[in-house]
Amino acid sequence: MRKISGLLLGLVLLATSAFAADEYKIDPVHSRVGFSVDHMVINTVHGRFNDFTGSILFDGNDISRSSVNVAIKTSSVNTDNERRDNHLRSVEFLDAANFPEITFKSKSVEKKGANYVAHGTLTIRGVARDVDLLFELKGPLNAGGKNLLGANASLIINRQDFGVSWSKALDKGQLVVGNDVKIEINVEAGEVKAAAPAGK
């Protein structure tokens, strides 16, 4: 009897820990996915993606149980210049027709000093590479009866690593478009409430 009671208690604790993480959905109206890259050596061009979705599983008691998943529509790239944006969507850059999404899926999350790191896989143009996404976490807090979570993240990648290889050199060999791309993500996410059981 004692063994059965112990087994039941273990199953209860396991079930509790499995559902300890709260799910948050990224609010695109209050979030931004931006990027910047050197142009003609003397300037930095800034852009953003207007269409993206994502979710965060957050466990405040054990951050290792947390996770992040983001999907970005490549065709939504926007640098406020139609000709440049069409070039970025083309096969020479993001090839949006064949690779409609950029994705990030975390494998693990850990605390690092005052901030956090999400270790995961970034996929661009079908090329998947492991990256470390450093982020600052804000919240959660309750606003109008809804729990909110905020995060600011940044990452520098070499576009060549993901097959974004179009390049043109200036007279002295410098690249028209730099290889290093800085990605900046500012997120506000709202908690997803579980549906109430039927009849409640």
N, C-alpha and C positions, 0 to 999 in steps of 0.2 A: 504494500500500500504506500509506504514511504517512497519507494522508487518511482511509483506511478505519479505521486504528487510532485516529486522533484522534476520529473520529465515534463509534466504539465506546466510547472512554473518556468522551466527553461524555454518551452515553446512560447509562452506568453511574453517573456522578456525578449526573445528573438523577434517576435512579431512587432513588439513595441519599437525596438531599435530599427527595424526595417522601414517603419513609417515615421521615423523621427524627423526626417528632412521635410521641410515645407517647400512646395513648388511655387515659383514666381514666373509670371509671363512678362516678357519685355514689352513695354509700352512704346511703340514707335513714335508717337506724338511727342513724347518727352525724352527721347533718346536720339543718339547720333552716332553714326559710323563714318569716320572721316579718315583721310589719308593725305600725305604730303610727300613731294618728291622734288629733287633739284632739277631745274630747267635751265639750259644754256649756261650752266656753271654759276651764273650771277644771280639767279632768282629761285624761289621755291613756289611751286604750283600746289594749291590746296584743292581737294575735292571731297566728295562724300558719296555715299550710296543711300538712295531715298527709300528703298524697299528691302526690309529685312525682318526676320522673326527670330525668336529665341526664348529659351527657358532656363531658369536657374533652380537647382535643387539646393536648398540651404539648410544645414544642420548647425545651429549655433553651439551645440554641446560637443560636436565632433566634426570639425571642418573637413576631415578626410572623407566624410560621407556626402559631401557636397559635389555638385557637378554643374557644368555649363555647356549649353548647346546653342549654336547660332548658325543661321542660314541667311546669306546675303544674295539678292538677285543682281547678277553682274550687269544686266541691261539697265539697271537703275543708276549707273555711275553718272555723276554730275559734277562738272567743273565750271559750270556757267558759260560754257563755250560749245555750241552745238557741233562744230567741225571737229574739235578735239575729242568730245565725248563719243562721236561716231567712230573715230579712230581707235579710242580705247575699247570700244565694243567689238572691233574688228578682229580678224584672225591674227593680226600682228601683235595684239595685246591680250585682252581677256577672252576673246573668241566666245562671246556671249551666246551665239547661236548653238554652239556645240557643248558649251559648259555654262549652263544657265545659273549655277550657284557657286558661291564661295562658302565653305563651311568650316566651322571650328567645333570640335567635339573633345571635351576634356576626358582624360584618363584618370587623373587624380588632382586633388587640390590640397595645398598645404599653406600654413601660415609661415611668413618670412618677415621677421622683424615686426614692424607695425602694419605691414600689408600682407598680401597673399599672392600665391602663384598657382595658376592653373596649368598643369602639364597636359598637353593634348595634341591633337592632329589638326593641322590647317591644310585644307585642300583648295588649290587654285588651278584651273585648267586641267583638272583631273590628276594633278600631281599632289600627293599627300606627303607632308613632312611633319615631324614632331617639333613643336615649339613650346616655349615657356611664356605664358601670358601673365605679366605682373599686373596686379590690380589692387586698387584701394576700395574698401567696402564701407558703405554708409548705411546705417540702419541695422535691422529693420525698425521701422516706426509705424505707429498707427495714425492714420489720417482719415477722419470721417468714417471710422469703423472698418477701414481697409488697411491691411499691413502692406507697407512699401519697402523696397530694398533698392539701394543705389550702388553703382560701381563705376569707377573710372579705370580704364585699362589702356596700356600702350605697348607697342611691339614694333621693332624694326626688322624687316625682312629684306633679303636680296631677291629681287624679282626674277633674276636669272635662275634661281633655285627652283622656281615653279613654272619654268618654260615660257615666261613672259620675256622673250629675248630680243624683240625689235630694238635696233640700236642704230644710231647715226652719229658719226664723229665730226667734231669741229676741226678747224685747220690745225690746231695744236694737239689733236688727239682726244680732247675732252668729249664726253658724251653729251648729246643734246638732252637726253633724259637720263638722270642718274639711275644707278642700279638699286640703291638703298631706298626703301619705301617705309615711311613711318605711318603706322596705323594707330589711330586713337579712337577709343570707344567710350562713350558716356551713356550710361544706362540707368533708366528708372523702370522698375518692374513691380507689378502688383501680384499679391498672393492669389493663387488659384484655390478657391474653396471647394472642398469635396462636396458632391451632390448629396443632399439629404436622402436617407432611405425612404422608399415609397411608403406613403401613409403617414409620414411625419409632418 
